[in-house]
Amino acid sequence: MKYSTTVILISLVIAILVAGILLVPSISNFIRVKMDIAETRAKLETQNEFLNQLKLTKEAFLENVELVAKIENALPVGPDAASLLEFLDESAKRNGINLEDVTWLDKNTASEGRIQDYLMSINFSGSYYAFKNFIKDIEKSSRIIDINQIEFVTHETGLPIEFKLYLKIHSYK
């Protein structure tokens, strides 16, 4: 009996060792796959949070489309000369001013950062009140425009008065 118990015990130990040797790679593989799944789930959760944040940002952007359009109009990319000249021409006509000459002087090389300044002069003639209304239109404009200097030239007859405005127009580079 002692012999059979010893054989059974040795056989059992050998079977456990063989099973352990055969199962250890499978178990370690299983643990590695389980860890990979946990990492992938964490990445997916992070990506889902990011996508949810993007959706919220998109909704906020869509709610503020008009505000964004105003900002883009206030500081366009480049001088956007066509729309600026169209605005100046329409404003001059609306206020009874004769727009005579528009000259781009130069871009301001001293500007820093992402904002570029462009300098221009405008020659026109008209009454003082028309000029005053024209200046108010420039001030109310959504574009960021600074009036650097104003020159007046009057004639003996009184009207029309010739004006020369020096403007600084701001835009993104």
C-alpha positions in Angstrom: 0.0 0.0 0.0 2.8 2.3 0.8 4.3 1.8 -2.6 1.0 2.6 -4.3 0.6 5.8 -2.3 4.1 6.9 -3.1 3.5 6.2 -6.8 0.2 8.0 -6.8 1.8 11.0 -4.9 4.8 11.1 -7.3 2.5 10.8 -10.3 0.3 13.6 -8.9 3.3 15.9 -8.4 4.6 15.1 -11.9 1.2 15.8 -13.3 1.0 19.1 -11.5 4.5 20.0 -12.7 3.7 19.1 -16.3 0.4 21.0 -16.1 2.1 24.0 -14.5 4.9 24.0 -17.2 2.3 23.7 -19.9 -0.2 26.3 -18.4 2.3 29.0 -17.3 2.8 30.4 -20.8 -0.9 30.4 -21.4 -1.6 32.1 -18.1 1.0 34.8 -18.7 -0.4 35.2 -22.2 -3.8 35.6 -20.7 -2.6 38.2 -18.2 -0.8 40.1 -20.9 -4.0 40.1 -23.1 -6.0 41.2 -20.1 -3.7 44.1 -19.5 -3.8 45.1 -23.2 -7.6 45.1 -23.0 -7.5 47.4 -20.0 -5.1 49.8 -21.7 -7.3 49.8 -24.9 -10.3 50.6 -22.8 -8.5 53.4 -21.1 -7.5 54.9 -24.5 -11.1 54.5 -25.7 -12.4 56.3 -22.7 -9.9 59.1 -23.2 -10.9 59.4 -26.9 -14.6 59.4 -26.0 -14.0 62.2 -23.5 -12.1 64.1 -26.2 -14.9 63.5 -28.8 -17.5 64.7 -26.3 -15.4 67.8 -25.6 -15.1 68.4 -29.4 -18.9 68.1 -29.7 -19.5 70.6 -26.9 -16.9 73.0 -28.5 -18.7 72.6 -31.9 -22.0 73.4 -30.3 -20.6 76.5 -28.6 -19.0 77.5 -32.0 -22.3 77.1 -33.8 -24.1 79.2 -31.1 -21.5 82.0 -31.7 -21.2 81.9 -35.5 -22.2 85.6 -35.7 -19.6 86.6 -33.1 -16.9 84.6 -34.9 -17.8 86.3 -38.2 -17.5 89.7 -36.5 -14.1 88.8 -35.2 -12.9 87.5 -38.6 -14.2 90.7 -40.1 -12.5 92.9 -37.5 -9.1 91.2 -38.0 -9.0 89.5 -41.4 -6.0 87.6 -42.7 -4.0 90.1 -44.7 -5.1 93.6 -45.6 -8.3 92.5 -47.3 -8.1 95.5 -49.5 -11.1 94.8 -51.7 -13.6 94.7 -48.8 -12.0 97.7 -47.1 -12.1 99.8 -50.2 -15.7 98.8 -50.9 -16.6 99.8 -47.3 -14.8 103.2 -47.7 -16.4 103.9 -51.0 -19.9 103.0 -49.8 -19.5 105.0 -46.7 -18.2 108.0 -48.7 -21.1 107.8 -51.1 -23.6 107.4 -48.2 -22.3 110.5 -46.5 -21.9 112.7 -49.6 -18.1 112.7 -49.8 -16.2 112.5 -53.1 -13.5 109.9 -52.6 -10.6 111.0 -54.8 -7.5 108.9 -54.0 -6.6 105.9 -51.9 -2.9 105.1 -51.4 -1.4 102.2 -49.7 1.7 103.6 -48.0 3.4 100.6 -46.5 3.0 97.8 -44.1 4.3 98.6 -40.6 7.3 96.5 -40.1 7.5 97.4 -36.4 4.4 95.3 -35.6 5.0 92.2 -33.5 3.2 88.9 -33.0 0.5 87.7 -35.2 -1.0 91.2 -36.0 0.2 93.1 -39.0 -0.5 96.8 -39.5 -1.0 98.4 -42.9 -0.8 102.2 -43.5 -2.9 104.0 -46.1 -4.0 107.6 -46.9 -7.3 108.7 -48.3 -7.9 111.9 -50.2 -11.5 113.2 -50.5 -13.6 116.3 -50.5 -16.9 117.4 -49.1 -18.6 119.3 -46.3 -17.4 119.2 -42.7 -20.6 117.5 -41.6 -20.3 114.8 -44.3 -16.7 114.3 -43.1 -17.9 114.1 -39.5 -20.4 111.4 -40.5 -17.8 109.6 -42.6 -15.5 109.4 -39.5 -18.3 108.1 -37.4 -18.9 105.3 -40.0 -15.2 104.4 -39.7 -15.5 104.3 -35.9 -18.6 102.1 -36.1 -17.0 99.7 -38.6 -16.3 96.2 -37.4 -12.8 96.5 -38.8 -10.1 97.7 -36.5 -9.0 100.9 -38.0 -7.0 103.7 -36.4 -7.0 107.2 -37.7 -3.4 108.4 -37.3 -3.7 111.9 -38.8 -6.2 114.2 -40.5 -5.2 117.1 -42.8 -7.7 119.8 -44.0 -7.3 122.0 -47.0 -9.8 124.8 -47.4 -10.2 127.0 -50.5 -11.3 130.6 -50.5 -14.8 129.7 -51.8 -15.3 127.5 -48.6 -16.7 124.3 -50.2 -15.7 121.7 -50.8 -13.1 121.1 -48.2 -10.4 118.7 -49.1 -9.5 116.1 -46.4 -6.6 113.7 -46.2 -6.9 110.8 -43.7 -3.9 108.6 -42.7 -5.2 105.2 -41.5 -3.6 102.2 -39.8 -5.5 99.0 -40.7 -4.9 95.9 -38.5 -5.0 92.3 -39.7 -3.6 88.9 -39.0 -0.4 87.9 -40.8 
